Amino acid sequence: MRKLKFFLIGFLPGLLLVFFILNKKGASCSGYLPNSRVIAETLSKKIVHSPTFTQEMENLKIDSTFLKDSIITEGKIDFDKSNAQKKPCPEYTLLYPKKNAKYEVRFDKCKDNATFHSIKKLN
């Protein structure tokens, strides 16, 4: 019991110290979650639109700036509808916005580029 007491006396202040230091630097764990990683990797690659995707964007009056800055950046990957284990290019379904999704975007993420195949408006 005495060892546990000494352990907690050192552990809790150390934990608080690390928390405040990392918080000041702006560090967070959000970049390590699967959704964040897929979005970050997608934005780092060359974005290619299929002809069908380009036509659907025109029909919905969505430009590529809105696609990149809002839909991809603030969207949520639906891993239930995605095929993340597909080789060589995993396929993903992205929903935007995260709650009460209005758009569904399907794309695959290869080594050098991300190819967007379809975008549709949800009810």
Disulfide bonds with the S-S distance in Angstrom:
Cys89-Cys110 1.90
